[in-house]
Amino acid sequence: MKPQTLAAISVLALGLPALAVAQSTADANGDGVLTIEEVQAVLPEVDADGFSAMDTNGDGALDEAEIAVAQEAGLLPPSNG
């Protein structure tokens, strides 16, 4: 893993509590996944490397499974409900 990716993951782990509060509202189009644009609307400091680290299937969106894995890894805080 690149040092830049590790740094991005650290920023995400420390800076994403707001996403847990806003997860339901972060999904602007209601399609059940979060794009980088939707995540950045809540957390502008999230960059492409950090998002890609969580987007394990590389489809450009965080689905429920990817969010759960990121939460278990400590990259995202737990959801509120």
C-alpha angles and dihedrals in degrees: 000000000000119000089238090056091049090050090050091050090051091052090050094049092051099036108042106081088106090060093062090055092045102035094111093046094039089070091082097179096039095234094134097248134085120232122201088256092055092047091047090051086065098031113023092184093069108108132197094264094053092046091048090052088061096038094077097170092048096229094131096251138080110235126194093270093050091048090050092050091047089050092049089050091051093247092116129030119244118277119255099240 
